Amino acid sequence: MKAIRIETFGGPEVMVVRDVDIPNPAPNEVLVRNMAAGVNPVDFKIRQGEYPEVKQDKLPLTMGREVAGVVESVGRDVDEFRPGDRVFAMIGADGGYAQYTRVPAAHLAIVPTSLDWRPAAGIPLAAHTAWQALVEHGQLEQGQKVLIHGGTGGVGHFAVQFARVKGAQVYATASTESLPFLEQLGVDRAIDYKKEKFEDICSDFDLVIDLIGGDTQTRSWQVLGDGGRLVSTLTMPDAHHPQAKGKTGTRFTARPDGKELAEIAGLIEASQVIVRIQKVFDLTEAADALDFIANEHVHGKVVLRVA
């Protein structure tokens, strides 16, 4: 099969097309014939050698962390999926930039009937990250106020919609040109970070979702009320900051969960959540896709066409 591999860390030049063996699923795994694969900022970090969980000893590595496709075969202990099922998942070591991927059955869910392959491939990692940030780590409840930094990207556009589904009051930051997309997603207040300071607009918030990091994260402490929570996907918030008193901060890495993904799929099937795909690249154009997400203001997701 064809796979996009890295054998060393670096720029676009380290991504190469290789012919590799189709993997055999372990007893608890499913072999998926990929139709499309999602592209995420974490893929760029992995390629550059900037992702702590992937060290040199993990190379060579097939890129990609989310896929959508058809079940080709199942391991002997798998009875919840069968060949021909349309599935999607966030994945780990066996990457998604390939024609086939083996995935633990517990990480898979059935693709909503309303979706074709490309939007389906753009969901798992980004949606898991948004859901876990809000629900698991953010403990968001109906009627609470949440500020989402970077509300138009892959994770951000899901976070805005999930927060609305949960009945929260949703504020989000974006660039000037991205504000119309934020408004389409239904935010209560779209904040233009180029022209406005979010701390002048937000106060006594229950939760901040930080998808930006740096000074944006540091300034976020001041918009939280007593007992407020600052959740980051990037770096651990500084608990010793003077404005962090009485508040909590955490940094997390999303984990795959088939049951959670099935719940998210139900929201999409019910038209409560949409998936925005901005651009589609061919599998062999994976390096261009990574550069696109690194250099452009992406609205939603970028995906690879595998088949």
RANORPE-V847284 format. One record per residue. RES is the residue in one letter. PHI is phi in whole degrees, 0 to 359 (NA if undefined). OMEGA is omega in whole degrees, 0 to 359 (NA if undefined). Layout:
RES/PHI/OMEGA  RES/PHI/OMEGA
This chain:
M/NA/176  K/272/177  A/215/176  I/266/187  R/243/165  I/239/180  E/248/172  T/206/179  F/276/178  G/159/183  G/273/183  P/304/184  E/294/182  V/277/179  M/271/185  V/231/175  V/272/180  R/234/169  D/268/181  V/231/180  D/292/172  I/292/184  P/288/174  N/261/181  P/290/172  A/290/183  P/306/183  N/257/185  E/245/177  V/235/173  L/267/182  V/252/171  R/273/190  N/288/173  M/256/179  A/204/180  A/222/179  G/279/177  V/244/186  N/224/177  P/304/179  V/297/178  D/296/177  F/299/180  K/296/178  I/299/180  R/301/183  Q/281/184  G/78/184  E/254/181  Y/256/190  P/302/185  E/283/181  V/241/180  K/259/182  Q/304/183  D/289/177  K/273/183  L/271/0  P/289/187  L/221/171  T/278/184  M/287/171  G/104/186  R/235/177  E/208/185  V/219/169  A/221/182  G/184/185  V/250/177  V/296/178  E/270/178  S/202/181  V/230/175  G/290/188  R/295/181  D/264/184  V/261/178  D/235/182  E/271/177  F/230/179  R/218/179  P/306/181  G/100/178  D/296/175  R/270/188  V/227/172  F/212/184  A/192/161  M/277/186  I/234/184  G/241/192  A/294/179  D/274/193  G/287/185  G/268/179  Y/279/185  A/200/181  Q/282/177  Y/222/177  T/216/172  R/263/188  V/224/172  P/304/182  A/302/182  A/293/181  H/264/187  L/268/171  A/216/178  I/282/179  V/291/176  P/306/183  T/297/182  S/280/186  L/254/167  D/270/192  W/293/187  R/292/175  P/296/179  A/299/181  A/291/181  G/273/187  I/267/201  P/305/184  L/296/183  A/295/182  A/290/175  H/302/182  T/298/180  A/296/182  W/297/182  Q/292/177  A/298/184  L/282/192  V/270/185  E/283/183  H/268/181  G/273/178  Q/52/184  L/292/180  E/235/179  Q/304/177  G/88/179  Q/281/180  K/252/181  V/231/173  L/248/181  I/245/178  H/273/182  G/82/189  G/281/184  T/251/181  G/282/182  G/303/178  V/290/186  G/299/184  H/290/172  F/286/182  A/300/178  V/302/184  Q/289/178  F/297/179  A/297/177  R/295/178  V/300/180  K/283/177  G/83/180  A/272/170  Q/270/193  V/247/170  Y/250/179  A/210/179  T/257/177  A/195/176  S/284/182  T/307/184  E/290/182  S/264/183  L/301/179  P/302/178  F/294/176  L/302/181  E/294/175  Q/297/180  L/285/174  G/95/178  V/294/175  D/285/178  R/209/174  A/266/184  I/250/179  D/277/185  Y/292/178  K/281/185  K/240/185  E/230/172  K/262/184  F/298/180  E/287/174  D/278/185  I/252/187  C/255/174  S/206/179  D/54/177  F/279/180  D/273/188  L/207/170  V/236/173  I/258/184  D/260/176  L/247/185  I/243/180  G/83/176  G/60/182  D/297/178  T/300/179  Q/296/182  T/299/181  R/291/184  S/290/180  W/305/188  Q/287/180  V/270/181  L/275/173  G/277/179  D/301/182  G/84/181  G/292/186  R/235/177  L/246/184  V/244/183  S/238/172  T/264/189  L/246/182  T/227/179  M/291/177  P/300/182  D/282/182  A/291/181  H/266/177  H/298/183  P/305/183  Q/268/179  A/270/183  K/299/180  G/80/182  K/232/180  T/233/177  G/227/179  T/210/173  R/237/182  F/219/172  T/244/183  A/296/178  R/236/178  P/287/182  D/200/184  G/299/179  K/294/177  E/295/180  L/296/177  A/295/177  E/295/176  I/297/178  A/301/178  G/296/177  L/294/179  I/291/179  E/298/180  A/275/179  S/64/175  Q/275/180  V/223/176  I/250/176  V/245/180  R/257/175  I/254/183  Q/275/186  K/207/179  V/239/176  F/244/171  D/286/180  L/306/182  T/288/178  E/259/184  A/302/179  A/297/177  D/294/179  A/296/179  L/294/178  D/294/179  F/298/181  I/289/179  A/282/189  N/243/183  E/244/171  H/276/185  V/277/174  H/259/183  G/89/189  K/237/170  V/244/182  V/226/176  L/253/173  R/275/182  V/263/181  A/218/NA
